[in-house]
């Protein structure tokens, strides 16, 4: 989960969604909408601001580098941190 989900989510949100919106409405709208949809789709109201914020970070990372790899690795690290904190009883 910590690796597979980030791969597929980044392929969709930053690979497909962001690029499609960017072509039609520009980079700003692409970054904002991909981040909002990413946050909302996780259905975690309490964590929504953090999820949208993280979506913004990885969207900007994908745009600035022009590659999905850095966004995928950042997402893997984010998920691993969450898993480790849950296993350690911190979450």
MIDOSE-1310 file (N, C-alpha, C; in nm, 2 decimals, decimal comma, always signed):
residues 91
xxxx	+0,08/-0,12/+0,00/+0,00/+0,00/+0,00/+0,09/+0,13/+0,00; +0,19/+0,12/+0,08/+0,28/+0,24/+0,09/+0,35/+0,27/-0,04; +0,36/+0,17/-0,13/+0,43/+0,20/-0,26/+0,33/+0,19/-0,38; +0,24/+0,10/-0,38/+0,15/+0,08/-0,49/+0,05/+0,20/-0,50
xxxx	-0,01/+0,24/-0,39/-0,11/+0,35/-0,40/-0,04/+0,48/-0,45; +0,07/+0,52/-0,40/+0,14/+0,64/-0,45/+0,16/+0,64/-0,60; +0,21/+0,52/-0,64/+0,24/+0,51/-0,79/+0,11/+0,53/-0,87; +0,00/+0,46/-0,84/-0,12/+0,48/-0,92/-0,18/+0,62/-0,89
xxxx	-0,18/+0,67/-0,77/-0,24/+0,80/-0,75/-0,16/+0,91/-0,82; -0,03/+0,90/-0,82/+0,05/+1,00/-0,89/+0,03/+0,99/-1,04; +0,02/+0,87/-1,09/+0,00/+0,85/-1,24/-0,13/+0,92/-1,28; -0,23/+0,90/-1,19/-0,36/+0,96/-1,22/-0,37/+1,11/-1,20
xxxx	-0,34/+1,16/-1,07/-0,35/+1,30/-1,03/-0,25/+1,39/-1,10; -0,13/+1,35/-1,10/-0,03/+1,44/-1,16/+0,01/+1,40/-1,31; -0,01/+1,27/-1,34/+0,02/+1,23/-1,48/-0,10/+1,26/-1,57; -0,22/+1,22/-1,54/-0,33/+1,24/-1,63/-0,41/+1,37/-1,60
xxxx	-0,46/+1,38/-1,48/-0,54/+1,50/-1,44/-0,47/+1,63/-1,46; -0,35/+1,64/-1,39/-0,28/+1,77/-1,40/-0,24/+1,81/-1,54; -0,19/+1,72/-1,62/-0,15/+1,75/-1,76/-0,27/+1,78/-1,84; -0,38/+1,71/-1,83/-0,50/+1,74/-1,91/-0,56/+1,88/-1,87
xxxx	-0,57/+1,92/-1,75/-0,62/+2,05/-1,71/-0,52/+2,16/-1,75; -0,39/+2,13/-1,73/-0,29/+2,22/-1,77/-0,29/+2,26/-1,92; -0,32/+2,16/-2,00/-0,33/+2,19/-2,15/-0,45/+2,28/-2,18; -0,56/+2,26/-2,10/-0,68/+2,34/-2,13/-0,69/+2,47/-2,06
xxxx	-0,65/+2,47/-1,93/-0,67/+2,59/-1,85/-0,55/+2,65/-1,78; -0,43/+2,59/-1,80/-0,31/+2,64/-1,75/-0,26/+2,57/-1,63; -0,14/+2,60/-1,59/-0,07/+2,53/-1,48/-0,13/+2,56/-1,35; -0,17/+2,69/-1,32/-0,23/+2,72/-1,19/-0,35/+2,64/-1,16
xxxx	-0,44/+2,64/-1,25/-0,57/+2,56/-1,23/-0,54/+2,41/-1,22; -0,44/+2,37/-1,30/-0,41/+2,22/-1,29/-0,35/+2,18/-1,16; -0,27/+2,27/-1,10/-0,21/+2,24/-0,97/-0,32/+2,24/-0,86; -0,40/+2,34/-0,87/-0,51/+2,36/-0,77/-0,61/+2,25/-0,77
xxxx	-0,66/+2,22/-0,89/-0,77/+2,12/-0,91/-0,72/+1,98/-0,88; -0,60/+1,95/-0,92/-0,54/+1,81/-0,89/-0,52/+1,79/-0,74; -0,49/+1,90/-0,67/-0,46/+1,90/-0,53/-0,60/+1,88/-0,45; -0,70/+1,96/-0,49/-0,83/+1,95/-0,43/-0,89/+1,81/-0,45
xxxx	-0,89/+1,76/-0,57/-0,95/+1,63/-0,60/-0,87/+1,52/-0,52; -0,74/+1,53/-0,51/-0,66/+1,44/-0,44/-0,70/+1,44/-0,29; -0,71/+1,56/-0,23/-0,75/+1,57/-0,09/-0,89/+1,51/-0,07; -0,99/+1,55/-0,15/-1,13/+1,52/-0,13/-1,15/+1,37/-0,15
xxxx	-1,08/+1,30/-0,24/-1,10/+1,16/-0,27/-1,06/+1,07/-0,16; -0,98/+1,12/-0,07/-0,94/+1,04/+0,05/-1,04/+1,03/+0,16; -1,15/+1,11/+0,15/-1,26/+1,11/+0,25/-1,22/+1,12/+0,39; -1,12/+1,20/+0,42/-1,08/+1,22/+0,56/-1,09/+1,37/+0,60
xxxx	-1,21/+1,41/+0,65/-1,24/+1,55/+0,68/-1,13/+1,61/+0,77; -1,09/+1,54/+0,87/-1,00/+1,60/+0,97/-0,86/+1,62/+0,90; -0,82/+1,54/+0,81/-0,69/+1,55/+0,74/-0,70/+1,62/+0,61; -0,82/+1,67/+0,57/-0,83/+1,74/+0,44/-0,73/+1,85/+0,42
xxxx	-0,71/+1,94/+0,51/-0,62/+2,05/+0,48/-0,47/+2,00/+0,45; -0,43/+1,90/+0,53/-0,30/+1,84/+0,51/-0,29/+1,77/+0,38; -0,40/+1,70/+0,34/-0,39/+1,62/+0,22/-0,39/+1,72/+0,10; -0,47/+1,82/+0,10/-0,47/+1,92/+0,00/-0,33/+1,99/-0,01
xxxx	-0,28/+2,02/+0,11/-0,14/+2,08/+0,11/-0,04/+1,99/+0,05; -0,04/+1,86/+0,09/+0,05/+1,77/+0,03/+0,03/+1,75/-0,12; -0,10/+1,76/-0,16/-0,13/+1,75/-0,31/-0,06/+1,87/-0,38; -0,07/+1,99/-0,32/+0,00/+2,11/-0,38/+0,15/+2,09/-0,39
xxxx	+0,21/+2,03/-0,29/+0,35/+2,01/-0,29/+0,39/+1,92/-0,40; +0,33/+1,80/-0,41/+0,37/+1,71/-0,51/+0,33/+1,76/-0,65; +0,22/+1,83/-0,66/+0,19/+1,89/-0,79/+0,29/+1,99/-0,84; +0,33/+2,08/-0,75/+0,44/+2,17/-0,79/+0,57/+2,10/-0,82
xxxx	+0,60/+1,99/-0,74/+0,72/+1,91/-0,77/+0,71/+1,85/-0,91; +0,60/+1,80/-0,95/+0,58/+1,74/-1,08/+0,59/+1,85/-1,19; +0,53/+1,96/-1,17/+0,54/+2,07/-1,27/+0,68/+2,12/-1,28; +0,75/+2,15/-1,17/+0,88/+2,21/-1,18/+0,99/+2,11/-1,23
xxxx	+0,97/+1,98/-1,20/+1,07/+1,89/-1,26/+1,03/+1,83/-1,39; +0,90/+1,84/-1,43/+0,86/+1,79/-1,55/+0,85/+1,63/-1,55; +0,86/+1,58/-1,43/+0,87/+1,43/-1,42/+0,78/+1,39/-1,30; +0,73/+1,26/-1,31/+0,65/+1,21/-1,20/+0,73/+1,14/-1,09
xxxx	+0,85/+1,10/-1,13/+0,93/+1,03/-1,03/+0,95/+1,09/-0,90; +0,99/+1,22/-0,89/+1,00/+1,29/-0,76/+0,87/+1,30/-0,68; +0,76/+1,32/-0,75/+0,63/+1,32/-0,69/+0,59/+1,18/-0,63; +0,62/+1,08/-0,71/+0,60/+0,94/-0,66/+0,68/+0,91/-0,53
xxxx	+0,81/+0,94/-0,54/+0,89/+0,91/-0,42/+0,85/+1,00/-0,30; +0,81/+1,12/-0,32/+0,76/+1,20/-0,21/+0,64/+1,14/-0,15; +0,55/+1,09/-0,23/+0,43/+1,03/-0,19/+0,46/+0,90/-0,12; +0,55/+0,82/-0,16/+0,59/+0,70/-0,09/+0,64/+0,73/+0,05
xxxx	+0,73/+0,83/+0,05/+0,78/+0,88/+0,18/+0,67/+0,92/+0,28; +0,57/+1,00/+0,22/+0,46/+1,05/+0,30/+0,38/+0,93/+0,36; +0,35/+0,83/+0,27/+0,27/+0,72/+0,32/+0,35/+0,63/+0,42; +0,48/+0,61/+0,39/+0,56/+0,53/+0,49/+0,56/+0,60/+0,62
xxxx	+0,57/+0,73/+0,63/+0,57/+0,80/+0,75/+0,44/+0,78/+0,83; +0,33/+0,78/+0,76/+0,20/+0,75/+0,82/+0,19/+0,61/+0,87; +0,24/+0,51/+0,79/+0,23/+0,37/+0,83/+0,32/+0,35/+0,95; +0,44/+0,40/+0,95/+0,53/+0,39/+1,07/+0,48/+0,45/+1,19
xxxx	+0,41/+0,57/+1,18/+0,36/+0,63/+1,30/+0,24/+0,55/+1,35; +0,16/+0,49/+1,26/+0,05/+0,41/+1,31/+0,10/+0,28/+1,38; +0,20/+0,22/+1,32/+0,26/+0,10/+1,38/+0,33/+0,13/+1,52; +0,38/+0,25/+1,53/+0,45/+0,29/+1,66/+0,35/+0,34/+1,76
xxx	+0,22/+0,34/+1,72/+0,12/+0,39/+1,82/+0,11/+0,54/+1,83; +0,16/+0,61/+1,73/+0,16/+0,76/+1,73/+0,04/+0,82/+1,66; -0,03/+0,74/+1,58/-0,13/+0,79/+1,49/-0,27/+0,75/+1,53
